[in-house]
Amino acid sequence: MGLRFLEHVLILTHDPEGTRDWFCDNLGFRNGHHPDFGFPVYWLYIGEQDVIHIGKARHSAHQDTYLQTPSDQAGMDYAAAGALGSGRIDHICLNCDGMAEFVERLTQRGVVFSERKAHNSNLYQLFMREPINGIKVELNFAWEEAVALGRVPAWTDTGENTQPVASVTPAPTRAS
């Protein structure tokens, strides 16, 4: 027995179309095929893998029944913001390449993001908030991409930073 990988995340939202459009337009997901569940959904893909599923919160009793678990309490609204079991995910993280293209796309679309070096690693991160549901999105890139582009992380292992990434010491690589 063992975990292999995260299959997908389901976002139940008041605005499925806006949520779908934000992830597709700003991050490059592809809207694709999904089974017919008897309620509307969108499946967003990276390559051939569906990774984000989006549905309308409180769409129907059929959807609520389909999504419930054996331990759900009767009368509890699990689709409502702030309810137990809803809105508890702090952020989603995507491993990426092509930092220059992401920075250009996000900047052109007015998406505000912060930059940081991940603690004790050689990852360079962009953080932003998806505006429809307030979901924080983390994009991770190889350290070398940030160095090649001359990016300046606002935060590093040592705290706040104003130095270009090339002057920030990367984490030592571990021997296997």
Backbone bond lengths (Angstrom), bond angles and torsions (degrees), N, CA, C in turn:
res aa  C-N    CA-C-N  psi(-1)  N-CA   C-N-CA  omega(-1)  CA-C   N-CA-C  phi
1 M - - - 1.448 - - 1.524 108.90 -
2 G 1.309 117.03 139.00 1.452 119.75 176.41 1.507 111.55 -174.82
3 L 1.305 116.20 150.71 1.459 120.53 175.70 1.515 108.68 -74.05
4 R 1.331 116.91 142.12 1.458 120.42 179.55 1.524 111.99 -111.06
5 F 1.337 119.64 -47.99 1.457 122.28 177.58 1.518 109.52 -170.07
6 L 1.319 116.71 162.49 1.455 121.85 176.01 1.518 108.42 -75.41
7 E 1.314 118.09 123.09 1.462 123.11 -176.85 1.532 111.78 -75.98
8 H 1.346 116.74 -55.22 1.467 120.02 179.07 1.526 109.85 -166.37
9 V 1.329 114.53 169.10 1.459 123.66 174.41 1.522 106.73 -121.12
10 L 1.329 117.89 136.45 1.461 122.26 175.74 1.520 108.66 -104.20
11 I 1.321 115.85 126.54 1.464 121.75 175.60 1.520 107.60 -109.97
12 L 1.337 117.46 116.74 1.455 121.67 172.34 1.518 107.04 -97.00
13 T 1.322 116.60 125.09 1.455 121.09 -169.86 1.522 111.83 -141.41
14 H 1.314 115.58 160.74 1.457 121.39 174.61 1.538 110.74 -75.65
15 D 1.344 117.79 -16.55 1.466 122.00 -176.71 1.536 110.87 -136.05
16 P 1.337 117.96 77.33 1.464 120.24 -178.53 1.528 113.22 -60.66
17 E 1.318 117.70 -40.16 1.465 120.36 -178.06 1.524 111.23 -66.74
18 G 1.326 117.41 -43.91 1.461 120.92 177.84 1.518 111.83 -63.16
19 T 1.349 115.95 -39.80 1.457 120.60 178.44 1.526 110.06 -64.50
20 R 1.326 116.83 -47.61 1.470 121.55 177.66 1.522 110.32 -56.96
21 D 1.330 116.61 -49.15 1.463 120.69 -177.31 1.519 111.92 -61.54
22 W 1.348 117.87 -40.14 1.465 119.86 -178.89 1.525 110.17 -62.93
23 F 1.324 117.60 -48.52 1.467 120.54 -178.56 1.531 111.61 -65.61
24 C 1.318 117.93 -38.18 1.474 120.80 179.18 1.529 110.88 -72.29
25 D 1.314 117.59 -49.19 1.471 121.35 -174.92 1.522 112.61 -69.61
26 N 1.319 117.64 -40.42 1.460 120.47 -173.74 1.518 114.43 -92.20
27 L 1.319 117.23 -32.03 1.461 119.46 -175.68 1.523 113.19 -112.68
28 G 1.316 117.86 -9.02 1.458 119.98 174.92 1.514 115.93 87.49
29 F 1.339 118.15 16.09 1.458 119.21 174.10 1.527 108.80 -65.38
30 R 1.327 115.25 158.60 1.460 121.20 176.47 1.522 107.93 -113.39
31 N 1.337 116.64 128.29 1.452 122.25 175.14 1.525 107.42 -75.80
32 G 1.337 117.79 129.80 1.454 118.77 -174.38 1.509 114.94 -143.25
33 H 1.322 114.07 -170.66 1.461 124.03 -175.61 1.528 111.94 -60.17
34 H 1.331 114.91 147.08 1.463 122.41 173.88 1.520 108.59 -150.56
35 P 1.322 117.05 155.72 1.469 119.96 176.07 1.530 110.69 -66.91
36 D 1.314 116.27 161.82 1.459 121.63 175.45 1.523 108.30 -87.60
37 F 1.324 116.04 109.98 1.457 121.51 -178.97 1.527 112.38 -93.79
38 G 1.326 116.94 -5.46 1.453 120.15 -175.41 1.522 111.82 88.50
39 F 1.310 117.44 6.10 1.465 123.83 172.98 1.524 106.78 -149.29
40 P 1.341 117.51 153.58 1.471 120.21 -173.80 1.532 113.05 -72.31
41 V 1.326 115.35 136.10 1.452 122.44 175.88 1.517 108.93 -143.87
42 Y 1.318 115.39 161.13 1.463 122.51 169.70 1.519 106.60 -124.79
43 W 1.316 116.35 139.71 1.455 121.59 173.82 1.512 107.67 -116.26
44 L 1.331 116.14 125.52 1.456 122.13 179.56 1.524 108.92 -104.77
45 Y 1.327 114.46 137.67 1.456 121.42 -171.99 1.520 112.45 -115.98
46 I 1.342 114.93 148.09 1.456 124.31 161.80 1.522 103.69 -112.65
47 G 1.306 116.85 113.95 1.463 120.06 -174.57 1.510 109.16 61.18
48 E 1.326 116.26 -123.39 1.465 120.93 -178.90 1.527 113.13 -99.86
49 Q 1.340 117.35 5.46 1.465 121.17 -176.16 1.522 111.05 -107.09
50 D 1.342 116.27 124.60 1.465 120.36 173.34 1.519 107.24 -76.81
51 V 1.340 117.47 128.45 1.462 120.85 -175.41 1.525 113.66 -127.20
52 I 1.327 117.98 -23.86 1.465 120.79 175.64 1.525 107.82 -125.47
53 H 1.335 115.20 124.79 1.457 121.58 175.16 1.523 106.86 -108.77
54 I 1.315 116.84 140.44 1.464 121.26 -176.90 1.523 108.80 -130.63
55 G 1.329 116.01 132.91 1.456 121.30 176.92 1.515 110.02 -139.51
56 K 1.323 115.21 166.98 1.459 120.27 179.20 1.520 108.97 -85.42
57 A 1.316 116.20 127.26 1.465 121.12 176.85 1.527 109.76 -64.10
58 R 1.318 114.61 140.26 1.473 121.53 177.58 1.530 112.36 55.92
59 H 1.328 118.06 37.73 1.470 120.94 -177.58 1.523 112.10 -69.02
60 S 1.354 116.88 -48.13 1.467 119.25 -176.16 1.518 110.16 -160.51
61 A 1.321 114.74 162.41 1.464 119.85 175.33 1.530 109.89 -63.83
62 H 1.336 116.92 -35.87 1.471 120.85 177.59 1.534 110.46 -59.28
63 Q 1.333 117.16 -46.69 1.472 120.60 179.11 1.518 110.27 -62.71
64 D 1.320 117.32 -45.04 1.466 120.70 -179.76 1.530 110.80 -59.09
65 T 1.331 116.85 -42.95 1.459 121.19 179.08 1.521 110.90 -65.62
66 Y 1.321 116.44 -43.44 1.465 121.52 -179.41 1.527 111.69 -60.76
67 L 1.330 117.35 -38.36 1.463 122.16 -174.88 1.530 114.22 -90.21
68 Q 1.328 118.48 -6.98 1.456 118.84 -175.64 1.524 112.15 -73.92
69 T 1.326 114.42 158.77 1.465 121.62 176.75 1.528 108.10 -114.50
70 P 1.328 118.32 163.12 1.469 120.46 -177.94 1.528 114.38 -59.53
71 S 1.315 117.42 -25.93 1.473 119.19 -177.50 1.528 113.32 -92.02
72 D 1.342 118.46 -0.43 1.463 120.32 178.74 1.525 110.34 -61.48
73 Q 1.332 115.02 139.25 1.455 120.80 -179.17 1.522 109.63 -91.41
74 A 1.319 116.94 135.12 1.464 122.15 178.14 1.526 109.69 -58.42
75 G 1.329 116.18 136.56 1.458 121.60 177.60 1.513 114.78 85.41
76 M 1.320 118.13 -7.87 1.469 121.43 178.89 1.520 108.59 -85.52
77 D 1.340 117.46 128.17 1.463 122.21 -179.89 1.521 108.63 -89.30
78 Y 1.334 117.02 95.41 1.459 121.55 -177.89 1.511 112.45 -77.69
79 A 1.315 118.96 -11.54 1.465 121.91 179.87 1.522 112.37 -91.29
80 A 1.318 118.18 -11.79 1.463 121.52 -174.89 1.523 111.00 -80.88
81 A 1.301 116.22 140.78 1.469 121.02 177.36 1.514 109.14 -58.14
82 G 1.302 115.78 130.88 1.450 121.08 177.98 1.511 114.76 88.61
83 A 1.352 118.13 -11.98 1.454 120.16 178.59 1.518 109.39 -75.28
84 L 1.308 117.03 152.77 1.450 121.95 175.46 1.527 108.63 -51.88
85 G 1.314 116.14 127.52 1.455 120.14 178.38 1.511 114.17 90.66
86 S 1.310 118.37 2.23 1.460 120.66 -179.21 1.522 109.32 -134.82
87 G 1.310 116.25 134.54 1.453 120.51 177.28 1.520 113.40 72.37
88 R 1.306 118.56 19.74 1.459 121.80 -177.72 1.522 112.72 -90.00
89 I 1.317 118.15 -10.57 1.462 120.58 178.81 1.518 108.20 -79.82
90 D 1.319 117.46 127.09 1.458 121.29 -179.73 1.516 111.53 -75.42
91 H 1.347 117.52 -44.32 1.463 119.46 -178.83 1.519 111.05 -161.16
92 I 1.310 115.05 163.71 1.459 120.63 169.91 1.520 106.78 -112.68
93 C 1.331 116.12 147.12 1.459 121.44 -177.70 1.519 108.86 -122.75
94 L 1.332 115.36 134.07 1.456 121.63 179.73 1.517 108.86 -122.66
95 N 1.319 116.58 130.77 1.455 121.30 175.25 1.519 107.48 -83.45
96 C 1.330 117.38 128.89 1.464 121.07 -170.03 1.516 111.97 -133.34
97 D 1.317 115.23 165.30 1.460 122.13 164.03 1.518 106.59 -136.89
98 G 1.331 116.37 170.23 1.458 119.30 -176.33 1.522 112.60 78.23
99 M 1.334 116.30 48.24 1.456 121.08 -177.51 1.529 112.59 -56.65
100 A 1.317 117.48 -41.70 1.470 120.04 -178.43 1.518 111.01 -57.77
101 E 1.321 117.35 -42.85 1.461 120.84 -179.95 1.526 111.47 -66.81
102 F 1.346 116.85 -40.32 1.465 119.94 177.59 1.527 110.79 -63.64
103 V 1.326 117.25 -47.21 1.463 120.75 -179.17 1.533 109.97 -59.89
104 E 1.319 116.60 -43.73 1.467 120.10 179.38 1.523 111.10 -63.45
105 R 1.330 117.57 -47.20 1.464 121.42 -178.54 1.522 110.66 -61.74
106 L 1.336 116.77 -48.62 1.459 120.48 -178.18 1.530 111.16 -63.46
107 T 1.323 116.96 -42.75 1.460 121.08 179.88 1.520 110.97 -63.90
108 Q 1.322 117.33 -44.77 1.466 121.05 179.31 1.521 111.98 -61.30
109 R 1.317 116.71 -32.19 1.469 121.05 -177.44 1.528 112.43 -91.99
110 G 1.325 116.94 3.52 1.455 120.46 177.52 1.520 114.47 74.01
111 V 1.337 117.41 20.96 1.461 120.60 178.12 1.525 108.10 -83.00
112 V 1.320 116.48 118.03 1.461 122.19 -179.78 1.530 108.40 -81.94
113 F 1.339 116.68 131.65 1.458 120.52 179.72 1.518 109.75 -139.74
114 S 1.339 114.56 154.83 1.464 120.67 174.14 1.520 107.89 -107.86
115 E 1.349 114.99 160.87 1.454 120.64 -177.90 1.512 108.82 -126.28
116 R 1.333 115.53 140.11 1.458 119.12 177.00 1.518 111.21 -154.52
117 K 1.306 113.29 158.54 1.462 120.65 171.63 1.521 106.04 -91.13
118 A 1.319 116.56 129.40 1.460 120.08 178.16 1.524 109.74 -67.86
119 H 1.317 116.31 137.01 1.473 121.01 -179.35 1.521 111.52 -59.04
120 N 1.335 115.31 134.54 1.460 123.25 174.54 1.521 113.50 53.68
121 S 1.321 116.35 35.41 1.461 119.49 177.54 1.520 108.94 -149.89
122 N 1.294 115.69 174.73 1.455 121.55 176.63 1.522 110.44 -108.15
123 L 1.322 115.64 37.81 1.461 121.36 176.20 1.513 110.26 -101.66
124 Y 1.312 115.77 143.45 1.452 122.59 173.28 1.520 106.13 -113.82
125 Q 1.323 117.12 131.73 1.452 121.20 -169.82 1.521 113.13 -121.28
126 L 1.320 115.30 143.03 1.462 123.06 168.62 1.526 106.70 -114.16
127 F 1.336 116.83 132.75 1.461 121.79 177.92 1.523 109.46 -120.80
128 M 1.315 116.26 138.23 1.466 122.20 177.50 1.519 108.45 -150.03
129 R 1.308 116.33 170.43 1.457 120.44 176.79 1.517 108.59 -120.40
130 E 1.327 115.12 127.66 1.461 121.87 175.05 1.526 106.42 -71.06
131 P 1.356 119.28 125.31 1.452 120.78 -167.90 1.527 116.08 -79.63
132 I 1.306 119.24 -14.80 1.466 120.25 -176.84 1.529 111.02 -73.53
133 N 1.322 116.63 -44.88 1.469 122.04 -176.31 1.514 113.90 -118.70
134 G 1.340 117.53 -5.06 1.451 121.22 -179.47 1.517 113.99 78.68
135 I 1.329 118.05 19.65 1.465 121.34 -179.36 1.524 109.07 -77.26
136 K 1.332 115.85 128.25 1.463 121.23 176.12 1.521 108.20 -76.94
137 V 1.348 116.36 136.03 1.460 122.17 179.42 1.522 108.55 -120.67
138 E 1.337 115.86 130.08 1.463 122.98 178.07 1.524 108.02 -113.46
139 L 1.331 115.91 128.37 1.456 121.38 175.16 1.522 107.69 -112.67
140 N 1.327 117.94 123.17 1.462 123.08 -179.67 1.519 110.62 -105.20
141 F 1.330 115.21 133.25 1.464 122.87 179.96 1.518 109.61 -127.77
142 A 1.322 115.82 158.26 1.458 120.44 174.64 1.528 109.03 -65.09
143 W 1.333 115.34 140.27 1.458 122.78 179.31 1.525 111.31 -51.33
144 E 1.332 116.72 -41.59 1.470 121.98 -175.62 1.523 112.14 -61.45
145 E 1.327 117.74 -32.12 1.473 120.05 177.60 1.523 110.55 -63.89
146 A 1.328 116.55 -43.42 1.464 121.21 -179.62 1.520 110.63 -64.83
147 V 1.330 116.92 -41.19 1.463 121.11 178.95 1.531 109.53 -61.97
148 A 1.329 117.04 -47.05 1.464 121.29 -178.53 1.523 112.09 -60.75
149 L 1.324 116.63 -30.98 1.470 121.04 -179.02 1.530 112.96 -90.88
150 G 1.347 117.63 -7.42 1.463 120.71 -179.27 1.517 113.48 69.01
151 R 1.336 117.78 30.69 1.462 121.25 -178.89 1.531 110.39 -67.35
152 V 1.338 117.05 157.03 1.460 123.65 179.37 1.530 108.50 -122.10
153 P 1.342 117.46 103.86 1.462 118.97 179.24 1.524 110.76 -71.92
154 A 1.331 116.79 137.51 1.466 120.39 178.35 1.519 111.40 -76.03
155 W 1.333 117.43 -15.65 1.456 121.37 -177.50 1.514 108.78 -144.54
156 T 1.345 116.56 138.75 1.463 122.56 177.63 1.525 108.77 -135.31
157 D 1.321 116.59 -173.22 1.472 121.43 178.00 1.526 112.24 -56.90
158 T 1.323 116.90 -28.61 1.468 120.49 -176.28 1.526 113.26 -96.79
159 G 1.327 118.48 3.89 1.457 121.41 178.12 1.515 112.15 114.46
160 E 1.352 115.39 -153.93 1.463 120.07 -179.01 1.515 110.23 -60.30
161 N 1.340 115.54 148.74 1.453 120.45 -171.98 1.519 111.59 -143.03
162 T 1.333 115.88 146.88 1.470 121.65 173.04 1.522 111.37 -129.06
163 Q 1.333 117.25 3.91 1.464 121.62 -177.06 1.531 111.46 -90.15
164 P 1.331 117.16 147.14 1.469 119.62 175.03 1.522 110.45 -58.28
165 V 1.315 115.54 151.70 1.452 121.12 -174.97 1.532 112.32 -59.13
166 A 1.312 119.12 -30.37 1.455 121.53 -179.44 1.528 111.95 -63.32
167 S 1.337 118.00 -24.44 1.461 120.61 179.97 1.518 112.47 -90.73
168 V 1.344 117.23 -4.31 1.450 121.71 178.73 1.525 107.72 -92.03
169 T 1.311 116.67 128.46 1.457 121.15 -177.26 1.523 110.04 -69.42
170 P 1.349 116.33 123.64 1.470 117.95 176.04 1.519 110.19 -72.13
171 A 1.325 115.63 161.21 1.451 120.39 177.36 1.516 109.67 -68.11
172 P 1.338 117.35 145.14 1.465 118.78 177.86 1.531 109.39 -64.85
173 T 1.306 116.12 143.70 1.467 119.77 177.52 1.515 108.26 -79.18
174 R 1.326 115.59 143.21 1.466 121.23 -178.16 1.518 109.32 -88.17
175 A 1.310 115.28 140.43 1.458 120.14 172.93 1.530 107.82 -78.03
176 S 1.317 116.22 137.86 1.472 119.81 -178.70 1.506 111.61 -78.75
